[in-house]
Amino acid sequence: MVKSGAIDRRSFMLGAGAAFAAGLSPRAAAAFDRADALFGASCLRPDGRFGCAVFTDRGELVSSLALPDRGHDVAFDPRSGRAVVFARRPRTFAIVFDPVSGETIRTLTSPEGRHYFGHGFFSPDGRLMYATEHDFDAARGLVAVYDVEAGYTRIGEFDAHGMDTHEALLMPDGETIVIANGGIETHPDYGRQMLNIPTMEPSIVFLDRKTGDLIDKQLLPKALHKLSLHHIAIDAQNRVWFGGQYQGAASDTPPLVGYARAGEPLTLSEFRPAELASLSNYIGSVAASRDGERIAVSSPVGGTLMIIEAKTGNVLKRFALKDGCGLAPDGPDFLATSGKGAVLRLEEDDAPTLADLEWDNHILAL
């Protein structure tokens, strides 16, 4: 199971992909024909505007759209062929767009007193969209529910049982939502300033998708309460891997990666000192391979990417990529992007492709 719900090229072409390919410009169609996979990501464009782009595993641009401010992650519904890009906190927009043309279909705005946290996903049938939001005056995280067939009307919300509710995913059973609560209090009046470092409470939370009922909430040990949990991925054993961003002293060397399963204590991975040091106390993205047997993590601060064997927690390979953060499954391996414009197929000897775009934190396999 992969975090994006990505499908292979044959399945994609039998569904929304056929219409996708038919709508491409000649140049984009040629890029699509050469590609093994397509990806979506927020970016900074050459004209200095923020945007979102659809591109191939070789870094060739298929489509793009301008955003009113910096975006974060992308969600994709293969049934409708529509994608949504979510604003980076503390912004309040999410844009539904056509990945073929880059045309904006609808702009969503979070309710007053709320902002998006940059992540979302669709229900298995594509009828509902879920997005992480922040009730900032109450310092309370939420998962908002949108009715896609009613024009993405916001129809409800679930308590995330924590604050700094960042990434949320749908578990393979299609009925359970898993959430990474970073535990950091922020408020738009103070920008991105962290207001509660001494009392942080990061957690992994499992909710019932239909009712919002709490299934389980798991906390880190008290000694690690400054390890903010923002990003997650699901492996072949239905374990939820998480990466932390440590808000304590730079000289500390806390474990940064681990996994959770509902009803069981959190498990933290032990890395060798050199491996841990290369991550600079910051994990920016987590992704699972298509077969769920390997987990990739990135540290844009440390300029390091790692591939971990899910079964053992051991580091299999380590790569250097300056400002490298975006990760997604790419065939049997992974694709990575950087804020310097690099698109790199990991586990290959190829040099990274350099694009005219500066890639933001995350990429999504379409």
Rosetta blueprint (number, residue, H / E / L):
1 M L
2 V L
3 K L
4 S L
5 G L
6 A L
7 I L
8 D L
9 R H
10 R H
11 S H
12 F H
13 M H
14 L H
15 G L
16 A H
17 G H
18 A H
19 A H
20 F H
21 A H
22 A H
23 G L
24 L L
25 S L
26 P H
27 R H
28 A H
29 A H
30 A H
31 A H
32 F H
33 D H
34 R H
35 A L
36 D L
37 A L
38 L E
39 F E
40 G E
41 A E
42 S E
43 C E
44 L E
45 R L
46 P L
47 D L
48 G L
49 R L
50 F E
51 G E
52 C E
53 A E
54 V E
55 F E
56 T E
57 D L
58 R L
59 G L
60 E L
61 L E
62 V E
63 S E
64 S E
65 L E
66 A E
67 L L
68 P L
69 D L
70 R L
71 G E
72 H E
73 D E
74 V E
75 A E
76 F E
77 D E
78 P L
79 R L
80 S L
81 G L
82 R E
83 A E
84 V E
85 V E
86 F E
87 A E
88 R L
89 R L
90 P L
91 R L
92 T L
93 F E
94 A E
95 I E
96 V E
97 F E
98 D L
99 P L
100 V L
101 S L
102 G L
103 E L
104 T E
105 I E
106 R E
107 T E
108 L E
109 T E
110 S L
111 P L
112 E L
113 G L
114 R E
115 H E
116 Y E
117 F E
118 G E
119 H E
120 G E
121 F E
122 F E
123 S L
124 P L
125 D L
126 G L
127 R L
128 L E
129 M E
130 Y E
131 A E
132 T E
133 E E
134 H E
135 D E
136 F L
137 D L
138 A L
139 A L
140 R E
141 G E
142 L E
143 V E
144 A E
145 V E
146 Y E
147 D E
148 V L
149 E L
150 A L
151 G L
152 Y L
153 T E
154 R E
155 I E
156 G E
157 E E
158 F E
159 D E
160 A L
161 H L
162 G L
163 M L
164 D L
165 T E
166 H E
167 E E
168 A E
169 L E
170 L E
171 M L
172 P L
173 D L
174 G L
175 E L
176 T E
177 I E
178 V E
179 I E
180 A E
181 N E
182 G L
183 G L
184 I L
185 E L
186 T L
187 H L
188 P H
189 D H
190 Y H
191 G L
192 R L
193 Q L
194 M L
195 L L
196 N L
197 I H
198 P H
199 T H
200 M L
201 E L
202 P L
203 S E
204 I E
205 V E
206 F E
207 L E
208 D E
209 R L
210 K L
211 T L
212 G L
213 D L
214 L E
215 I E
216 D E
217 K E
218 Q E
219 L E
220 L L
221 P L
222 K H
223 A H
224 L H
225 H L
226 K L
227 L E
228 S E
229 L E
230 H E
231 H E
232 I E
233 A E
234 I E
235 D L
236 A L
237 Q L
238 N L
239 R L
240 V E
241 W E
242 F E
243 G E
244 G E
245 Q E
246 Y E
247 Q L
248 G L
249 A L
250 A L
251 S L
252 D L
253 T L
254 P L
255 P L
256 L L
257 V E
258 G E
259 Y E
260 A E
261 R L
262 A L
263 G L
264 E L
265 P L
266 L L
267 T E
268 L E
269 S L
270 E L
271 F L
272 R L
273 P H
274 A H
275 E H
276 L H
277 A H
278 S L
279 L L
280 S L
281 N L
282 Y E
283 I L
284 G L
285 S E
286 V E
287 A E
288 A E
289 S L
290 R L
291 D L
292 G L
293 E L
294 R E
295 I E
296 A E
297 V E
298 S E
299 S E
300 P L
301 V L
302 G L
303 G L
304 T E
305 L E
306 M E
307 I E
308 I E
309 E E
310 A L
311 K L
312 T L
313 G L
314 N L
315 V E
316 L E
317 K E
318 R E
319 F E
320 A E
321 L L
322 K L
323 D L
324 G E
325 C E
326 G E
327 L E
328 A E
329 P E
330 D E
331 G L
332 P L
333 D E
334 F E
335 L E
336 A E
337 T E
338 S E
339 G L
340 K L
341 G L
342 A E
343 V E
344 L E
345 R E
346 L L
347 E L
348 E L
349 D L
350 D L
351 A L
352 P L
353 T E
354 L E
355 A L
356 D L
357 L L
358 E E
359 W E
360 D E
361 N E
362 H E
363 I E
364 L E
365 A E
366 L L
